[in-house]
Amino acid sequence: MDDLKNAIEARINVFIYGMEAKINGLKAKFKGNMEYLKKDMKGLKEGGTKLLQERPPNDEKLVEETHDEKKINVNRDFIESNIGLKTHHIPKIDTRKFYGKDPVTWILQIEQYFDLHDVKLPQKVRIASLYLEPNQFLWYRGLCSHKPLFSWSIFTEEMIAHYEDTKRNTFFS
C-alpha cells in the first residue's frame, strides 16, 4: 500500500512540476510580448506626438494624396481654401536641387525658403520633391509607395537616414 501511495505522490509531484514549468514558460512568453507591446506603444506615441505638433493651425484639412499614377486623390477643399484656384504663385526656389549629398544642409536651406514664403506643412513635402535630382526622386517615389501619407518630419528623417554620410559630414566640411 505504501508503494502505491508513493507512486501516486511521485506522479502528482511530476504533474505539479510540469504545470509549474508550463506556467513559468507562459509567464516568460507574456513578459516578452509585453515588452514588444511597450515598444510598439512608445513608437505609436512618438508618431502621434509628431503629427500633433505638425497639425496645421485653425484645424485646416491636411492634403491627403496618393502617389499612385492611376489614382491621385488631392483634397481640393484644402487647396481652394488655402491656395486659391490657381491664383497663388509659389516663388521659384533659388537653391540647389538635392543630389544625394549633405541632406542636413539641403533641408536647412529649403526650410529657410518655407519660412520666408510661409509655406504650409502639407505643401512642404510636395514642393521639396520638385527639387530632387532624378535618382533621389526615385528614392522619394519608393518612400511614397511604402508610406502613402507622411509628414515633413518623417520625410526629413527618412532622407537623413538614407543619405547621411557620417564619415564625410562634419561640422567644418
N, C-alpha and C positions, 0 to 999 in steps of 0.2 A: 504494500500500500504506500509505503514511504517512497518507493521508486516511482510509482505513478504520480504521486504528489510532486516530487522533484522534477519529473519530466514535464508536467503541466506548468510548473513555475518557470522552468527553463524556456519553454515555448512562449509563455506570457512575457518574460523578460526580453526575448528576441523580438517579439512583436512590438513591445514598448520601445526598444532601442531603434527598431526600423521606423516606427512612427515618428520618433524624435528626429531622426535623420531626415526624413521627408519634410517635417515641419521646418527644420533648420535650412534645408535646401530652398523651400518656398520663401522663407524669410530673406535669404540672400538674393533670390531672384527678384523679390518685391523691392528690396533695397536698391538693387541695380536699376530696376525700372523707375523707381522714384528719382534717382539721380539723373537719369535720362530726361524724365519729365521736368525736373527742376531746370535743367539746361535749356530745354525746349521753351519753357515758360519765360526764362530770362531773355532768350532771343526774341520771343514774341513781344515782350515788354519793351525791349530796346527799339524794335522796329516800330511799335505803336507810338513810342515817345518821339521818334524822329518824324513820323508822319504828322503827329500833332504839332510839332514845332514848325513844320513846313506848311501847315494849313493856311490857306490864303485868308487875308483879313475879310471881315464882313460876311463870312460863310459863303464866299464865292464858290461856284461849282468848279471842280477840277476838270482839266481836259482829260477825257477818257478816250484813249485811242488804242487801236491795234496796229501793228506794223506789218500785217499780212497784206500782200499786194492785192489779193482778191477781195479783201474786206477792210476798208478803212472807215472807222467809226469815230468821228470827232464830235464833241459836244458843241453843237452850233450855238446854243444859247450862251455859253461862256464866251465864245469868240465874238458874237454880236454885241454882248453887253460890255465886254472889256476892250475889245479892239475896234469894234465898229465894222460895218460892212465895207471892207476894202478901202477905208478912209485912213486907217492908221498906218503910218510908214515907220518901219524899224530901220534906223540908220545903219549903213554898212559898217561893219566892224573893221577898224584899221589895225588888225592884228594878224599874226601868222596862223596858218592852219596847223592843227595838231598832226604831227607826222610820226608819233610814237616815242619821242624822246622828251624827257623832263615834263611829265604830266602836271606836277605840282605848280610849276611856274605858269604853264599854259592855263591851268584852272584859275589861278590868281588873276591873270590878265583878263580872262573872259568874265570873271566875277566883277572886276572893276567896270567893265563895259555894262554889265547888267545893272550895277548900282547907278551908274551915270545915267542910263536911259530908263531907269525904273521898270525893268523887265519883271513881270510876274513869275512866280515859281513854276506854274505849269508850263510856261513857254521856254524855260531855260534849257531843258534837255533838247527840245526840238531845234532851237536856234544853234546851240553848241554843235549839234550833229551836222549842221551845214558847214562847219569849219573843221571837218575831219578829212584827212587825206584818204584816198580810196582804200588802202589796206586797213586803216583804222575805222573807216566806215563799215567795212565788212565785220570787224570785231563788234561794232555797235549793233549791227543787224542781228548778229548771233546772240548778243545780250538781250535784245528785244524779243527774240524767239523764246528765250528761257524765262524772261520776266516781262510779260506784256505791258504792265503798267508799273512804272517805277519813278522815284523822285530824283531830284537833283543830287541830293546827298548820296543816294545809292549809286547813281551814275558816276559821281566823282570817286567814291570809294572803290568801285569796280575798276575804273580807269587807272587809279593809282596802284591797286593790287596787281593789275595786269601788266602795266608798262613801267612801273618804278624799277629803276636800276640802282639799288642801294650802294653798290661799289663806286659808281660814277658820279652820282648826285650828292655832292657835299655842299656845305654852306657857301664855300668860296668858288665852286666850279660853275 
